[in-house]
Amino acid sequence: MTTPAERVNIVAFTKTDEFSALGDKSKSFPYQRVVALWHNDGFFGQHIGERNTRGRDERVLSMSPKVGSRLMASFSAILEGQEVNCHRFAREITGMPSSTTEPVLAFDDLPIVGELPEGSLGIIGVEGYGVPHSIGYGLGEVSLQVMSSNGELGFAHNNTVVDFYRQLYPSHTVDLRQVQ
């Protein structure tokens, strides 16, 4: 367990955006898209993303230095135009080998949850289909995740994400499951 003295604070600057299934606005939901991250390392700090963040919503994330470094690296990769989908982000922020494939395939034995404890990895499991979405960093009712293959990092309510996938897979059981 990381003690408060061993944590770093990273400020996420966000704007309201909307995620939809291939442009289908009937299957969409709002989320807070991350447009910049800032971390004060005690010397010079590090700012990634939009330079003018005046008027943007702010969310302070307190995490271990190792996870904070992974978050900053993932966001940098997104801004550089690298392919960072939800699975790659989830793998990288938790320290797994980088890949754009699902972090787990068999999910029947994983617990079904409504909230993800801070720092935990979650997946959307669709019975009879697989894992269409990974949630990289749990924060309770809301989690930090990549919303698309275009690397749109953002905060979304877990129940909203589950409901979205239930619309996409109406004849399947869809649940949020905690991996770690």
Backbone as JSON, one array per atom type, in Angstrom:
{
  "sequence": "MTTPAERVNIVAFTKTDEFSALGDKSKSFPYQRVVALWHNDGFFGQHIGERNTRGRDERVLSMSPKVGSRLMASFSAILEGQEVNCHRFAREITGMPSSTTEPVLAFDDLPIVGELPEGSLGIIGVEGYGVPHSIGYGLGEVSLQVMSSNGELGFAHNNTVVDFYRQLYPSHTVDLRQVQ",
  "N": [[0.85, -1.18, 0.0], [0.52, 2.2, -0.8], [1.76, 4.96, 0.96], [0.52, 8.23, 2.05], [2.69, 10.03, 1.8], [4.12, 8.9, -0.21], [2.84, 9.41, -2.55], [1.86, 10.97, -5.63], [0.48, 13.96, -6.95], [-1.54, 14.52, -9.67], [-2.9, 16.76, -11.88], [-5.76, 16.63, -13.75], [-7.02, 18.17, -16.52], [-10.13, 18.83, -17.89], [-12.76, 18.56, -20.39], [-16.22, 18.62, -21.24], [-17.45, 16.02, -23.22], [-18.73, 13.81, -25.77], [-19.28, 10.39, -26.19], [-19.83, 8.13, -28.79], [-21.24, 5.31, -30.53], [-19.66, 4.58, -33.32], [-20.41, 7.06, -34.43], [-23.15, 7.07, -34.07], [-25.52, 8.82, -32.64], [-27.7, 8.04, -31.14], [-26.86, 6.05, -29.56], [-25.05, 6.88, -27.26], [-23.01, 8.64, -24.79], [-22.27, 11.09, -22.25], [-19.04, 12.27, -21.2], [-16.1, 13.21, -19.29], [-13.6, 14.5, -20.98], [-10.11, 14.21, -21.02], [-7.92, 16.83, -21.49], [-5.51, 17.85, -20.82], [-2.68, 17.16, -18.71], [-1.11, 17.8, -15.63], [1.71, 17.86, -13.56], [3.41, 18.54, -10.62], [6.61, 18.2, -9.9], [8.15, 19.2, -7.9], [10.33, 20.55, -8.75], [10.55, 21.44, -11.69], [8.22, 20.52, -12.79], [5.68, 18.99, -14.92], [3.9, 19.34, -17.85], [1.42, 18.25, -19.99], [-0.29, 18.36, -23.0], [-3.1, 20.52, -23.82], [-2.19, 23.93, -23.6], [-3.42, 26.27, -22.67], [-5.4, 26.15, -20.11], [-7.28, 27.5, -18.76], [-10.48, 27.89, -17.4], [-11.14, 25.25, -17.8], [-12.41, 22.19, -16.42], [-11.12, 20.75, -13.43], [-9.48, 17.94, -12.07], [-8.03, 16.36, -9.41], [-5.75, 13.81, -9.21], [-4.54, 11.44, -7.04], [-1.89, 9.37, -6.75], [0.33, 6.48, -6.84], [3.83, 7.13, -7.45], [4.83, 5.5, -9.54], [2.52, 4.65, -10.97], [1.55, 7.16, -11.65], [3.59, 8.03, -13.38], [3.22, 6.18, -15.44], [0.67, 6.96, -16.31], [1.17, 9.56, -17.29], [2.94, 8.91, -19.37], [1.3, 7.33, -21.02], [-0.65, 9.22, -21.77], [0.97, 11.01, -23.15], [1.7, 9.37, -25.3], [-0.78, 9.12, -26.55], [-1.21, 11.77, -27.38], [0.85, 11.98, -29.18], [-0.12, 10.6, -31.27], [-0.06, 7.85, -31.32], [-1.46, 4.53, -31.46], [-3.62, 4.08, -29.03], [-5.73, 2.26, -27.44], [-8.55, 1.31, -25.33], [-7.78, -1.11, -24.13], [-4.97, -1.18, -24.35], [-4.3, 1.1, -22.81], [-5.31, 0.3, -20.27], [-3.7, -1.94, -19.77], [-1.13, -0.76, -19.74], [-1.23, 1.21, -17.67], [-1.54, -0.37, -15.46], [0.77, -1.78, -15.41], [1.12, -4.03, -16.97], [2.32, -5.94, -19.83], [2.53, -4.03, -22.84], [-0.13, -3.9, -25.14], [-2.7, -3.98, -27.61], [-4.75, -5.69, -27.18], [-7.28, -7.44, -25.25], [-6.92, -7.45, -21.66], [-7.7, -9.65, -20.19], [-9.34, -12.7, -21.03], [-11.04, -14.76, -20.21], [-13.66, -14.31, -18.07], [-15.6, -15.16, -16.34], [-15.2, -15.93, -13.66], [-14.5, -13.61, -12.39], [-15.34, -10.98, -10.09], [-18.52, -9.37, -10.23], [-19.13, -5.95, -10.25], [-20.19, -2.65, -9.15], [-18.86, -0.41, -8.55], [-15.45, 0.53, -8.93], [-12.66, -0.04, -6.98], [-10.2, 2.41, -5.98], [-7.65, 2.71, -8.33], [-7.99, 0.19, -9.41], [-8.32, -2.3, -12.0], [-10.74, -2.77, -14.48], [-13.13, -4.6, -16.48], [-15.44, -4.69, -19.21], [-17.57, -7.22, -19.47], [-19.09, -9.31, -21.8], [-21.4, -11.68, -22.0], [-21.04, -14.58, -23.91], [-19.77, -13.2, -25.9], [-17.35, -11.67, -25.26], [-14.74, -9.45, -24.29], [-15.29, -6.31, -24.8], [-14.39, -3.88, -23.83], [-12.03, -2.23, -21.75], [-11.4, -0.92, -18.52], [-9.22, 1.3, -17.27], [-8.37, 2.63, -14.79], [-9.76, 2.56, -11.8], [-11.94, 4.64, -9.87], [-13.89, 4.5, -7.96], [-17.25, 5.2, -8.34], [-16.83, 6.42, -10.73], [-14.54, 6.16, -13.45], [-11.22, 6.26, -14.89], [-10.48, 6.08, -18.24], [-9.79, 4.96, -21.61], [-11.71, 6.06, -24.25], [-12.05, 5.31, -26.91], [-10.61, 3.86, -29.93], [-9.17, 5.94, -30.8], [-7.81, 7.09, -28.77], [-9.03, 8.71, -26.77], [-8.87, 9.87, -23.79], [-10.59, 9.77, -20.74], [-12.95, 10.57, -18.05], [-15.56, 8.61, -16.91], [-18.8, 7.61, -15.78], [-19.18, 4.47, -14.31], [-21.61, 2.95, -14.4], [-22.9, 4.17, -16.54], [-21.26, 3.51, -18.68], [-21.55, 0.72, -18.68], [-24.32, 0.55, -19.24], [-24.29, 1.64, -21.83], [-22.9, -0.36, -23.27], [-24.74, -2.38, -22.92], [-26.75, -1.48, -24.59], [-25.49, -1.86, -27.04], [-25.2, -4.61, -27.12], [-27.82, -6.03, -26.88], [-29.02, -8.56, -26.55], [-27.43, -9.97, -24.86], [-25.85, -10.71, -21.68], [-24.42, -8.14, -19.88], [-21.8, -6.97, -17.94], [-19.91, -5.13, -15.45], [-16.76, -6.01, -14.45], [-14.35, -6.68, -11.94], [-10.92, -6.83, -12.29], [-8.45, -6.56, -10.95]],
  "CA": [[0.0, 0.0, 0.0], [1.27, 3.44, -0.89], [1.4, 5.92, 2.0], [0.3, 9.57, 1.49], [3.96, 10.66, 1.46], [4.64, 8.25, -1.41], [1.89, 9.63, -3.64], [2.0, 12.19, -6.41], [-0.79, 14.53, -7.4], [-1.58, 14.91, -11.07], [-4.13, 17.48, -12.18], [-6.32, 16.36, -15.07], [-7.9, 19.22, -17.02], [-11.1, 18.13, -18.73], [-13.89, 19.24, -21.01], [-17.33, 17.7, -21.5], [-17.48, 15.49, -24.58], [-19.71, 12.75, -25.92], [-18.8, 9.2, -26.88], [-20.92, 7.42, -29.47], [-20.88, 4.11, -31.29], [-19.5, 4.85, -34.75], [-21.15, 8.25, -34.83], [-24.59, 6.9, -33.83], [-25.84, 9.62, -31.46], [-28.73, 7.38, -30.33], [-26.1, 5.21, -28.63], [-23.94, 7.73, -26.84], [-23.06, 9.1, -23.41], [-21.3, 12.16, -21.97], [-17.92, 11.98, -20.3], [-15.16, 14.31, -19.13], [-12.41, 14.17, -21.77], [-8.87, 14.81, -20.53], [-7.24, 17.62, -22.53], [-4.15, 18.15, -20.35], [-2.27, 16.65, -17.41], [-0.03, 18.57, -15.03], [2.28, 17.27, -12.35], [4.49, 19.33, -10.04], [7.58, 17.28, -9.31], [8.93, 19.9, -6.9], [11.38, 21.33, -9.42], [10.05, 22.09, -12.88], [6.9, 20.02, -13.13], [5.48, 18.45, -16.26], [2.59, 19.66, -18.4], [1.21, 17.57, -21.27], [-1.59, 18.64, -23.59], [-3.46, 21.92, -24.03], [-1.45, 24.87, -22.75], [-4.36, 27.19, -22.03], [-6.39, 25.34, -19.41], [-8.19, 28.39, -18.03], [-11.88, 27.57, -17.63], [-11.34, 23.81, -17.88], [-12.63, 21.51, -15.15], [-9.91, 20.13, -12.91], [-9.65, 16.8, -11.17], [-6.73, 15.97, -8.87], [-5.57, 12.37, -9.02], [-3.45, 11.12, -6.14], [-1.54, 7.98, -7.05], [1.74, 6.17, -6.62], [4.68, 7.71, -8.5], [4.95, 4.58, -10.67], [1.29, 4.74, -11.75], [1.54, 8.51, -12.2], [4.5, 8.03, -14.52], [2.56, 5.43, -16.52], [-0.42, 7.79, -16.82], [1.77, 10.63, -18.09], [3.49, 8.29, -20.58], [0.17, 6.94, -21.88], [-1.25, 10.42, -22.34], [1.93, 11.49, -24.15], [1.57, 8.5, -26.49], [-2.04, 9.5, -27.2], [-1.02, 13.06, -28.05], [1.79, 11.76, -30.28], [-0.84, 9.92, -32.34], [0.08, 6.39, -31.27], [-2.72, 3.83, -31.24], [-3.84, 3.74, -27.63], [-7.14, 1.96, -27.19], [-8.86, 1.07, -23.91], [-7.04, -2.25, -23.63], [-3.56, -0.78, -24.18], [-4.22, 1.99, -21.65], [-5.51, -0.5, -19.05], [-2.51, -2.76, -19.56], [0.04, 0.05, -19.41], [-1.32, 1.89, -16.38], [-1.42, -1.37, -14.39], [2.1, -2.38, -15.46], [1.15, -5.23, -17.81], [2.95, -5.69, -21.14], [1.72, -3.21, -23.74], [-0.8, -4.58, -26.25], [-4.04, -3.43, -27.85], [-5.73, -6.75, -26.96], [-7.87, -7.5, -23.92], [-6.02, -7.94, -20.61], [-8.2, -10.97, -19.79], [-10.36, -13.21, -21.94], [-12.01, -15.51, -19.41], [-14.05, -13.39, -17.01], [-16.71, -15.7, -15.55], [-14.86, -16.03, -12.23], [-14.22, -12.28, -11.84], [-16.52, -10.44, -9.41], [-19.33, -8.31, -10.83], [-19.12, -4.8, -9.35], [-20.76, -1.4, -9.64], [-17.78, 0.56, -8.35], [-14.1, -0.03, -8.97], [-11.81, 0.61, -5.99], [-9.16, 3.27, -6.55], [-6.51, 2.07, -8.96], [-8.25, -1.16, -9.9], [-8.59, -2.54, -13.41], [-12.03, -3.39, -14.73], [-13.46, -4.92, -17.86], [-16.85, -4.91, -19.53], [-17.71, -8.59, -19.95], [-20.33, -9.57, -22.52], [-21.59, -13.13, -22.06], [-21.16, -15.11, -25.26], [-19.04, -12.37, -26.85], [-15.98, -11.43, -24.82], [-14.39, -8.23, -23.56], [-15.17, -5.21, -25.75], [-13.88, -2.65, -23.24], [-11.27, -2.29, -20.5], [-11.38, 0.31, -17.74], [-7.85, 1.3, -16.79], [-8.07, 3.1, -13.44], [-10.97, 2.77, -11.03], [-12.01, 5.74, -8.9], [-15.2, 4.37, -7.32], [-18.36, 5.2, -9.32], [-16.28, 6.98, -11.97], [-13.22, 5.59, -13.73], [-10.41, 6.86, -15.95], [-10.4, 5.07, -19.28], [-9.75, 5.44, -22.99], [-13.06, 5.88, -24.75], [-12.09, 4.79, -28.27], [-9.29, 3.52, -30.48], [-8.5, 7.2, -31.09], [-7.09, 7.54, -27.59], [-9.72, 9.78, -26.05], [-8.8, 9.57, -22.37], [-11.6, 10.53, -20.02], [-13.62, 10.06, -16.86], [-16.95, 8.26, -17.18], [-19.47, 6.83, -14.74], [-19.18, 3.04, -14.65], [-22.94, 2.46, -14.78], [-23.2, 4.71, -17.86], [-20.5, 2.7, -19.63], [-22.21, -0.59, -18.74], [-25.58, 0.74, -19.97], [-23.94, 1.84, -23.23], [-22.62, -1.68, -23.86], [-26.01, -3.14, -22.95], [-27.43, -1.06, -25.82], [-24.8, -2.46, -28.18], [-25.37, -6.07, -27.05], [-29.1, -6.16, -26.16], [-29.43, -9.94, -26.27], [-26.38, -10.57, -24.03], [-25.64, -10.19, -20.34], [-23.26, -7.25, -19.87], [-21.46, -6.6, -16.57], [-18.6, -4.6, -15.1], [-16.07, -6.97, -13.6], [-13.08, -6.19, -11.4], [-9.82, -7.74, -12.58], [-7.49, -6.47, -9.83]],
  "C": [[0.89, 1.24, 0.0], [0.81, 4.4, 0.2], [1.21, 7.3, 1.37], [1.6, 10.25, 1.07], [4.55, 10.09, 0.17], [3.72, 8.44, -2.61], [2.23, 10.93, -4.37], [0.6, 12.67, -6.79], [-0.63, 14.98, -8.85], [-2.92, 15.58, -11.3], [-4.53, 17.14, -13.61], [-7.26, 17.51, -15.41], [-8.83, 18.58, -18.04], [-12.11, 19.08, -19.37], [-14.97, 18.2, -21.25], [-17.32, 17.31, -22.96], [-18.53, 14.4, -24.62], [-19.09, 11.61, -26.7], [-20.0, 8.53, -27.54], [-20.36, 6.24, -30.25], [-20.86, 4.45, -32.76], [-20.36, 6.0, -35.23], [-22.65, 8.16, -34.63], [-24.96, 7.61, -32.54], [-26.95, 9.01, -30.6], [-28.09, 6.44, -29.31], [-24.86, 5.99, -28.22], [-24.08, 8.06, -25.35], [-22.02, 10.19, -23.21], [-20.19, 11.65, -21.06], [-17.03, 13.21, -20.22], [-13.85, 13.91, -19.82], [-11.2, 14.93, -21.23], [-8.2, 15.54, -21.7], [-5.82, 17.99, -22.11], [-3.94, 17.48, -19.0], [-1.12, 17.51, -16.93], [0.39, 17.92, -13.73], [3.42, 18.16, -11.88], [5.43, 18.38, -9.34], [8.46, 17.94, -8.24], [10.05, 20.74, -7.48], [10.79, 22.11, -10.58], [8.63, 21.68, -13.23], [6.84, 19.51, -14.55], [4.05, 18.76, -16.68], [2.49, 19.02, -19.77], [-0.18, 17.93, -21.76], [-1.81, 20.12, -23.81], [-2.7, 22.83, -23.09], [-2.38, 25.82, -22.01], [-5.49, 26.37, -21.41], [-7.36, 26.19, -18.59], [-9.63, 28.05, -18.4], [-12.17, 26.08, -17.76], [-11.63, 23.27, -16.49], [-11.33, 20.84, -14.74], [-10.27, 18.99, -11.98], [-8.25, 16.38, -10.72], [-6.73, 14.46, -8.63], [-4.36, 12.16, -8.13], [-3.13, 9.64, -6.32], [-0.07, 7.74, -6.76], [2.57, 6.8, -7.73], [4.79, 6.82, -9.73], [3.71, 4.66, -11.57], [1.17, 6.12, -12.39], [2.42, 8.63, -13.43], [3.89, 7.3, -15.71], [1.42, 6.23, -17.14], [0.14, 8.88, -17.73], [2.31, 10.07, -19.41], [2.38, 7.89, -21.54], [-0.46, 8.14, -22.54], [-0.33, 11.04, -23.39], [1.82, 10.69, -25.44], [0.3, 8.84, -27.27], [-1.83, 10.78, -28.01], [-0.04, 12.95, -29.23], [1.14, 11.01, -31.45], [-0.65, 8.41, -32.37], [-1.29, 5.77, -31.03], [-2.78, 3.4, -29.77], [-5.33, 3.52, -27.46], [-7.34, 1.67, -25.7], [-8.03, -0.06, -23.33], [-5.56, -1.9, -23.4], [-3.4, 0.12, -22.96], [-4.34, 1.19, -20.35], [-4.27, -1.34, -18.74], [-1.34, -1.9, -19.08], [-0.06, 0.7, -18.04], [-1.21, 0.91, -15.21], [-0.08, -2.1, -14.42], [2.17, -3.68, -16.24], [1.9, -4.91, -19.11], [1.98, -4.95, -22.07], [1.17, -4.04, -24.9], [-2.17, -3.94, -26.41], [-5.12, -4.5, -27.68], [-6.19, -6.76, -25.5], [-6.88, -8.02, -22.88], [-6.43, -9.3, -20.06], [-9.25, -11.4, -20.81], [-11.45, -13.96, -21.2], [-12.38, -14.67, -18.19], [-15.15, -13.93, -16.11], [-16.45, -15.74, -14.05], [-14.54, -14.68, -11.59], [-15.48, -11.7, -11.19], [-17.2, -9.33, -10.23], [-19.43, -7.18, -9.81], [-19.86, -3.62, -9.98], [-19.74, -0.28, -9.55], [-16.45, -0.18, -8.44], [-13.26, 0.69, -7.92], [-10.69, 1.4, -6.67], [-7.99, 2.45, -7.08], [-6.77, 0.71, -9.56], [-8.57, -1.16, -11.39], [-9.94, -3.23, -13.54], [-12.2, -3.7, -16.2], [-14.98, -4.96, -18.0], [-16.9, -6.3, -20.14], [-19.07, -8.77, -20.59], [-20.43, -11.08, -22.71], [-21.81, -13.58, -23.5], [-20.43, -14.29, -26.31], [-17.59, -12.2, -26.45], [-15.85, -10.13, -24.06], [-14.22, -7.09, -24.57], [-14.51, -3.96, -25.18], [-13.16, -2.93, -21.93], [-11.3, -0.92, -19.84], [-10.07, 0.33, -16.97], [-7.62, 1.66, -15.34], [-9.36, 3.44, -12.72], [-10.84, 3.91, -10.04], [-13.34, 5.69, -8.15], [-16.29, 4.26, -8.38], [-17.91, 5.67, -10.69], [-14.91, 6.36, -12.18], [-12.54, 6.34, -14.86], [-10.16, 5.77, -16.98], [-10.25, 5.73, -20.64], [-11.07, 5.06, -23.62], [-13.13, 5.27, -26.14], [-10.7, 4.4, -28.72], [-8.52, 4.78, -30.86], [-7.79, 7.78, -29.88], [-7.73, 8.69, -26.86], [-9.83, 9.4, -24.58], [-9.85, 10.4, -21.64], [-12.13, 9.82, -18.8], [-15.08, 9.8, -17.22], [-17.5, 7.46, -16.01], [-19.55, 5.37, -15.19], [-20.54, 2.56, -15.11], [-23.36, 2.98, -16.16], [-22.5, 3.9, -18.94], [-21.15, 1.33, -19.79], [-23.52, -0.47, -19.52], [-25.35, 0.93, -21.46], [-23.69, 0.5, -23.9], [-23.85, -2.58, -23.85], [-26.84, -2.75, -24.17], [-26.8, -1.72, -27.05], [-25.01, -3.97, -28.27], [-26.67, -6.39, -26.32], [-29.52, -7.58, -25.83], [-28.4, -10.7, -25.43], [-26.39, -9.96, -22.63], [-24.34, -9.39, -20.35], [-23.03, -6.79, -18.43], [-20.09, -5.94, -16.49], [-17.97, -5.59, -14.13], [-14.71, -6.41, -13.18], [-12.0, -7.24, -11.64], [-8.84, -7.74, -11.42], [-7.78, -5.24, -9.03]]
}
